[in-house]
Amino acid sequence: MKQRLLFFVLFFSSISLFSEAQKSYLAGMAKKDITGPPVGVMFWGYAREDQTGLGIQTRQFARALVIEEPTEKKILAYVTAEVGGIPFEIQREVVSRLQKEIDPKFHFGNVLLNASHTHSGPAGHFHYSEISFYSTQFYGVSYAVLRDGIFEAIKEAYQSRKQAELKIGKAIVREAGVNRSLSAYLANPESERKMYEDNIDREMLQLNVFVNGKVIGFVNWYGVHPTNITFDNRLISSDNKGIASLLAEENESKKGNPSFVAIFAQANEGDVSPNLNLNNTGPGKDIYDSSFIIGKRQFLASQEILSLPGKPLKLGLSFSHTFIDMSHHPVRSEFSGTGKTEYTCPSAYGYAFAAGSTEEGGGHWLFHEGMTESNRRFYIDWIAKFMLQSPSDSLRECQKPKAVLFPMGETKPIPSLPQILPYGLVLIGDLSILVLPHEVTTMSSRRLKKQVKEVLQERTSEIVLSGLTNDFSGYITTPEEYATQNYEGGHTLHGQQSLNALRQEFSFMAKELMKGNEFSQDTKSVLMPLDLSDKVNPLPLPNTNITSREPKQVLKGNGKEIQNGNTVYCQVNAASPNVGYPQVKSYLYVEKKEGNSWNRFRSDSDYDTKFQFHNPGLFSSGLGKMDLIWEVDGFVPEGEYRLVHEGMYLNSLGIKNPYRIECPIFAVTK
């Protein structure tokens, strides 16, 4: 009898413990390579046709976190991809495939695709490409690499879900950003500015993920432009946010945690520059050094948060999501600030957009920041009409005081930019995430968060803004900032009421969540963005059909001995890297001799390597040259090393073949 009683006690105790164990999130994380074509494709961000790729400084990755809450089995996928922007078409296709192949509970409201906003990644993946200042080309191959990499990252994270504890923490990121549009910020009411200690948000909020007491990764939100790598650069780079991720992952790998995933998501970076000198330079000796410094400062803040106990997130997942036609959205009097209903406008670039951000190197010499309707020039309007078309009088009136340059929302038969845009509000326990496709300025972000906090009150303790998410549609500035028509105002596409429209809609979404009205896979959206998948004409990648013999030659060998802190350089013959894209997983390896074998020590995905391709000359029989570069830091173990180039070449029969060139062996010494 006593044995039977003991059995029942143990049995029901185990059920109780099992039930408690079930009352925790499930979470998984993953990372996939999404690097674009290394050569010949215009970079996305600075809108300069002369800035095309010649190689790789760091590879591009998509990093994913998937969360499932235990009660209703709701799921959330959050991805940051190291690209300038992610078009809605990517989200549409990824969600569709996730629903069919992975879990039908995925939908537009719980798949958040955030762009890091690097300006040093290849373009060519936006469907709105016929009339575009970022790229007029669409490349199906690299589009598929980006789309499929994001999907595979979510899939792997979903399939690796385990019971997890989610904890949040905060830290100040020191000297990693500066307000690049201070005159616009100062146009906001002084009483409002006095509510905040600084003219940018220096706080990083981080969500740490623990499985069996061991951290498997994190996602944090901190707003700063990845523009340390300027428009002079020709190498693919994930810039400062990518550097931060690599440093965090390398740090954990050294501790025996090689699958660690560090997501440095983009937030409210609209008016925040990493170039601390405010003249497109600083704080380092060159663009790559500056990128490393700003990346490291974000990394150090993340480690500070990781070292703290953190606050466990409450259980729960809920979603609100909507599509808004921003070309003519009514803004009620309680939000418009004018005492009457106002409207947003069809999208338009202003003169100030063409001026660029002065502090980030500026734009076209004909323009300068601060150009308003009163600064219009007849010859500029004539050139713009010749290039595209003239704006309507109603658009000029709606967009005032912006001097309209290009009326992107009025082109026929379809607008030249998306007008119907995705927005969302996600609650993970007591953490709220505002989801927008824009670059949001500091004060705009503060007003949006305040609006949501007023509705959610005690239901949320922390609010972050996930900008550049699920599409890309220019900037959001406050009405006061918009009136100054700095670059950010000139790139606020839908006019002066844009922020007020979003305050209104985020307030509505928050109220819906408070009522228990959620977006789900069964929700039918009245509005949907245009589907242009049958209207794009994919182009072949440049330099993929150049035939050559097999590259074999080392043209300039490195020295036999390299001291720590110096740079190794070797030049070899090479076929165009695009010939082997995307099959070639790395074009550059650093190999270290271990006994009688050579093992991979570094690759072109690491921040201390680079390669640059030189196109074939007239009499070079299709073979170009490639510079292989490794900056040996002070902590590399002594030993024998070599640089290796791997690629593919296209022979005269049209067959692609792999090849490999080994540079001379050298010793790394103290």
N, C-alpha and C positions, 0 to 999 in steps of 0.2 A: 504493500500500500504506500509506504514511504517513497519507494522507488518511482511508483506511478505519479505521486504528487510532485516529486522532484522533476519528473519529465515534463509535466504540464507547466510548472513554473518556468523551466528553461525554455520551453516551446513558446509560451506567450511573451516571455521577455525578449526572445529573438525576434518575434513579430513586431514588438514595440520598437526595438532597435532598428529593424529593417525599415519600418515606417518613418522613423526619424531620418534615416539615411536617405530615404526617397525625397524628403523635404529639402532638397537642395537643387541648385541648377545643374544641368548638364552643359558642358562646354568643350569645344575643341578648337584648335588653331592650326593653320597651314599657310604655306608660302609657295608661290609658283612664279617661274620666270616669264615675263611678258615683254622682254626687250624687243624694241623695234629694229627695222633694218639699219645696219650701221652706216651705210654709205648712200649719198645722193638724194636723200629725202629732206625736205624743208622741215626745220624744227618748229614745234608748236609753242607759241607764247609771245615772242617779240615781233611776229608778223613781218619778218625780213626774208625775202626770197633768196638772198645771198647767204643765209645761214643754213647750210645743208650739212648733213653728217659726213664725217671722215673717219669715225672710229668710236671707241668706247672708253670712257673714264670709269663709270660704274654701270652695271646692268640695271634693268628695271624689273621690279617685282610687284606682284599682287599678294597682299597679306590679308588673311581672313580670320575672323572670329565668328563662330556659330554658338549661340546660346539656346537652350531649351529650358522652359520653366516646368516644374514638376506637376502642377495641378491640372492645368488644361492642355499641357503639351504644346504650348505655343512656342514658336521658334523665331530667332532673329539671326540674320547674317549681316555682319559689318565688314566691309572690305575697303582698304586703302590701296589704290593702284598708283604706281609712280609714273603718272602721265600728266599732261597739262590740264586735260579735262576729259570727262567721260560722257559721251552722248547718250541720250535716253534710249537710242536704238540698242545699245549694249545691254542696258537694264531689261528692256523688253525681251530680248532674245535669251538672256541668262535666266530670267524668271520663268519663261515658258519652258525652257529645258529642265530647270530644277523641278518644276511641277510634274513634268512627265517622267523624269528619270530618278528623282531623289525623294521628294516629299511633296504631296499636293498642297500642303499648308503654306508653302512659299507664295508670296504675292508682292505687289509693288510697294506695299507699306512696310514689309519686314526684310527686304533685301536692299541694303543701303550701300551704294557704290560711290565711295569718296575718292576724289583725285588729290594727290599730294600737291599738284600744280607746278611740278618742275617745268621750267622753260627750256630744258635741254633734252627733250625727247622728240622722236620723229612724229610728224603729223600724218594725216592721210586716213584717219579713222572716223571722221565726221561725215554724216550723210549730207548735211547742208554745206556742200563744197563747191557748188557751181559758181556762187558769188560769195567769196570768203576772203578775209584778210589774213587768216591763219594758215590756209592752204586750200588750193583749188583742186587738189588731187585726192582721189580715194583709192587706197590700195587694199584689195580684198585679202591678200595674204597676211599683212600685218594687222588688219582689223580682226581676222580670225584668231591670230595669236593672242591679242588682247582679250577678246571675248572668251575664248576657250580657257585662257589662263585664269581669268576671274572665276569662271564656272568650276574649273578643276580645284581651285583653292577652296571654294565654298564646299564642294563635294568632299574633299579630303577632311576639312574641318568638321563637317557634319558626321562623317563616318568614324571620326576619332573621338566623338563626344564621350566624356566620362563625368561622373559626379564631381562637381567643382564648387569651390567657394570663390565668390566675387567680392573684391574689396576695392574701395576707392580711396584715393588720397590726393593731396595737392602740394605743390611746391612752386616757388617763384623761379622763373627762368631768367637768369642774370645776364644782362648785356647781350641779348640775342636779337633784338629788334628795336626799331625807332620809328616814330610816326613820320612818314614821308610826305604827308599832306597836312601839315600843321595849320596852315592858314584856313583850310576848310574846317578842321576840327574846332578851331577857335571861333568859328562862326556859330557854333552851337551855343545855346544860352549859358551865360556864366553860372547861373544858379544850378544848372544841370551838371556842368563841368566840375563844380565844387563838390559834388556828391562822390567823386572818384579821385583816387590818389594820383593817377597817372593818365597820360593821353593815349596809352595803349594798355591792353590787358596782358600783364606779365605772368599771370598764373597759369600753370599747367594742371589740368585735372586728369588723373590716370585711373583706369580700371584694370586691376591686377587679377589674373586668373590662376587659381591654385587647384591642383589635383593631387590628392593624397598628401597634402601639406607642402607640395613642391610647386613652385611657380612655373607655368608652361608658357607664359607670355603676358602681354598687356596691350592695351590700346590707350593712347592719351590724346588729348586735344589741346593744341596751342597754336595760335595764329601768327604765322610769319611767312612772307613770300620766299619760295625757293628760287631766289634770283641772285645769289652770290655768283653763280656761273652766268656770265653776262652774254650779250649778243655777239661778242667776238669769238665765243667758243664754238668748236665744230665737233666736239665729242659728246656722245650720249652720256648723260649724267642724271642721277636722281637728286643731286644737289644736297642741301643741308639736311633735309628730312630723311633722305636715303642714307646719308652718312650716319645720322643718329641711330637709325635702325640697324645698320651694319655693326656699329660699335656695341650696341646692346646685345645683339645676337652673338658677336664674337666673344664678348665678355662672359656670357652664359656658356658658350661652347667650351671655353677654357675651364669651366667648373664642371664639365661633364654633362652638359645639358644642350646637345647639338640641335635638337628640334625646336628650341625656343623661338618664338615669333614676337617681334617687337613692332607694333603698329604706331607710327607717329602720324596721326591723322591731321588733316587740315581743318582749321576752324575759321575764325574771323580775321583773316589776314589782309582784308581789303586795303587798309592804309598803313600796313606795317612792312617796312623794308628791313632786310638783314644787312644791308650795306651801310654800316654805322657812320661812315663819313658823309653820307647823304650826297655823294657825287658818283654813285655807281661803283664805289670801291670800299674796301675795309671790311673787317678789321685786319685781314692778313696781308701777306706780301704779294699775293696774286689771287686770282679768282678761285683756284682750287684750295689754296690755303684758307681763304676766307670761308669757303663752304665747309671745310673741315672744322674750323673754329666754332662757327655757329651751330653746326651739327653736334659737336661735342658738348656745347653748352646745354642743348636740349637733352642729350644723353645723360649728362650729369644730374639734371633735374629729375629725369625719370628714375635714376638710381637712388636719389634721395627719397623719392616717394616709395620705391620698392623696399627701402630699408626700414620704413615706418610700419607700425602695426596695421594701419588702414582701418577703414570702417566697413564692416560687412554690408552688402546691399540687401535690402529687404527682397522678399520673393515677389514675383509678378512681372508680366510682360503685357503691354497693351499698345495699340497702334491707332493713329489717326492719319489719314492720307487723303490728298485731294489733287486734282489737276485744275489749274486756273488759267483762263485765257487772259493773259496780261496785256493784250492789245487794247482792251476796252473794259476793264474791270471796275465796277462801281465801288467807291469808297464812301461809306456813310459819314454823315456830318460829325458823329461822335469821334471819328478817327481822322477825318480829312484835315482838321485844323483851320478850316475856312468857314465853318458854320453851315455848310451845305454839302450836298453830295458831289464828289468830284470823280474823275475817271483816270485810270492809267492810259497809256498811249501805245500805239504800234511801235515796235522797236526802232530806234534810230541811233546812229553814232553821231556824236557831236564834233565840232572843230577840236575841242579839248581832247577827245579820244586820239585824234591824229597827232596831237602834241606829245602824247606819251607822258610818263611820269618823269619830270625833270631830274628828280633825285635818282632815277634808275637809268639814266642815260638819254632820256628824251626821245622824241619821235621825229616827224618830218619838219624841216626847217621853216616851212611856210606857217607853222602853227606854234602857239604857245599856250600854256595853261592859263585859264581865266578868260578865254575868249567866249563871249556870250553873244546873244542875238544882235546886240549893238555893234559887235566887232565883225559882222559878216562882210565878206569881200566878194564883189560881183564876179571877179575872175576865178575865185575858188569855187563859187556856186556853179559857174559855167563848166569848169573842169569836172566837178562832181556829177553834173547832169550828163556830161559826155561819158563818164565812166559807168554810171548807173542810171539815175533819173533824178528829177527834182522832187522834193517833198511837197505834199499838198499844203495849202494854207492852214487847214485844220490841224495837220500834224505839227507844223511850226508853232501854232498857237498852244497846242497841248504840251509840247516839249519845252516851252519857254521856262527859264531864260537860256536854255541850250541853243546854240547856233547849230542847227541840223546840217550835217554834212551828207550822210548817206541814209536814206529812208528804208532801212532793211525790211521793215514790216509792211511796206506798201508795194513791194514788187509783185508782179504777176507772171505766171498764173498762181504761184505760191510765194509766200514770204521767203526772204533769203536767210532768215533766222527763225528758230522755233518760237511760236507765240504762246502755245499751250504748254505750261511748265508744271513739273511735279514738286509737291511740298508735303512734308510729313512731320508728325510729332510722335516720338517713341518714348515710352516709359519703361525703364528696366528697374523694377523696385521703386526706389525714390530718386533715381537718376533720370532726368529728362533730356532728350536729344532733339533739338530743332534741326530739321532736314531741309536744306535749300540748295538750289543749283547755282547760287551766286557767290561772288566775292563780296563779303559784307564788311563794312567799315566798323571801327571800334565802337563808336557811339550808336550806330544802327543796331549792332548786336546787343548792346546794353538795353536799348529800348525794347527790342523783341523779347529778351529774357525777362525784363520787368513785366511786360504784358502777360506773358505766360505765367509767371509767378503769382500775379494778382489773381489769376483764376485757380490755379492748382493749389496755392497756399501750402498747407502742411503736407499735401500729398507728395510734394517733391522737396528734396533738400539741396540738390545740386542740378544746375542746368548748363548744358554745353550746346554749342552751335556747330553743326557739321555742314560747312559750306562746300561748294563745288561738288554736290552729291546728286547723283542720278541724272544729271544733265549739266550743261554750262550755258549761262545766260548773263554774262557781264557782271556789273557791280550793283550793290545796294548802298545808297548814301542817305543821310538824313535830308529833309527838305532844305535845311540851312546849308549843309555841305553842297548839295546839288546846285544851289543858287550861286556858289562861288565858281562853278565850272572848272575846278581842277580836273586832272585826268580822270579821277574816279567818278566825278559827276558827268563828264562827257561820255563815260562808258556805262552809266546807269541807263539802261536801254529803254525802259518803259516810263520814263518821266519822273517828275517831282513827287508824285503820289505813290511811287513804288513801295517805299517803306511803310507808309500808312496802310496801303492795301494789305501788306503782309502782317502788320500788327493786327488788323481786323481779322484776317483769316486764321492766324495762329491763336488768337483769342477764341475764335469759334471752335477750332479743333480741340483746344484745351477744355472748353465747356462740354463738348461732345464726349470726351473721355471721362469727365466727371459724372456724366449721365450714364456711362456704361455703353455708349454707342461707339463701336469700334469698326475699323476697316479690317476685312478678312478676305480670304481667297474667294468668298462668295459675293463680295461687294461688286456691283456693276457701276463703273464710272460713266457719268453722262458725257463728260468731255474726255477726249483722248488726243495726244499729240499725233500729228500726221505720220503715216508710215511711208517712208521714202525708199524702202528697200528695193523696189522695182524701178526706181528712177536713177539710181547711181550706176555709173559705168566704171567698174573696177579696172585699174591700170596695172600693167606688169611693173614689178619693182625695177628701178634703174639698175643698170650694170649687171643684169643676171644672165645675159646671153653672150657675154664676151668669151670667145674661145681662146685657149692658150695651151701651151705644153705644161707639163707638171712642174710647179715651182719647187726648186731644190736648193737654191743658192743662198748662203749667208753673205750679204753684201758688206756689212760693217760689223765685225765681231766685237763683243765686249772685252774688257780687260780680264786678266786671270785672277785678280784679287780685288775685292770690294770691301771697304770698311763700312761698318754699320753707320747709318746716317747719310750715305751717299746714294747715287742713282746708277742703276745698271741700264745700259742702252745697247740694243742690237737691232740691226736692220736686215731684213730678209726679202727675197722675192715673194710675191703673193698674188694670188688671183683676187678679184673683187670679193670682199666678204659677203656681198649679197648673193653670190652664186650658191653658197652653202646655207643661206638663210631660209627657214629657221632650223634646219637640221643640225648645224654646228652649234654645240652647246657652250663652247668657249673657244675664242680665237687665240687666246694667250694663256699659257700656264707657266708658273714657276715650279720647277721640280727640284726636290731635295734628295740627295743620295743617302739611302739608309742601308748599310751593308752592301749587298751586291745589286740592290734594286733602286729604282727611281720612283719616288712617290710625289703626288701632287701636293704642293705647299700653298700656292696661291693660284688665282685665275683672274680673268678679266671682270669678275663680279666683285672683286675686292677693291677697296678705296685707294690702295697704294700702287695699283697697276694702271697702265694706260696702253692703248695701241692706236696708232694713226696710220691710215692708208693713204698712199699717194697714187693717183690714177695713172694708168699706163701712158707712156709717151708714144709718139707717132711711130717709132721704129722698135717698140718693145715687144711685139708679137703678143699683145694682150696681157702681159705680165706687168703688174704694178710693184710698188715697194711698200713695205710695212715696217714702221718703227715700233719696236717692243720696248716698253719702259717699266721698270720696277724701282720704286723709291724705297730703299731698304731702311726701315726705322731702327731705332736703337735697341730693339728687343728681339731681333731675329737671331736664332741660335747659330753659333758658328758651324761651318760645315761646307760641303760642296753642293752647288746649285747650278741650274741651267735654265734659260728661257726657251720656251717651246711655242711655235706657232702651228696651229692646226686649222685646216680649212678644206674647201672643195674647189676643184677647177673643172671647167667644161672643155672636153677635148673636141677635136675636129669632127668627131662622129656625133656630137651633141649629147654625149654621156657625161654625167657628173661623177667625179672620182674624188675620194678623200686624199689628202696629202698631209705631211708632217715635216717640219724643219726644226732641227735642234741647234741652238746657238752654242758657242763654246762653253765648256765647264768653267766655273769660277768659284773661288773660295770667299766666303763671308768671314771677315775677321773683326775683332774689336777695334 
